[in-house]
């Protein structure tokens, strides 16, 4: 898996928070760094608890985890909506 910083090089597609960072590649791949745990995993919705206790939800179709390690996760599918709560 790539490091998050290597994915950011020249992309201009990053959103940042205090404890997490994420990037959405054209609604087809979503990278998240700084998550604590997976709260929900279904083909229509993936919800993560973030390290600062917020949650981020990814909604869409045919969602699945493609890559995951202790620092970053990649969700693929048809990504329709990303919300931080």
Buried (B, 14 or more C-beta within 10 A) or exposed (E): BEEBEEBBEEEEEEEEBEBBBBBBBEEEBBBBBBBBEEBEEEEEBBBBBBBEEBBBBBBBEEBEEEEBEEEBBBBBBEBEEBEEE
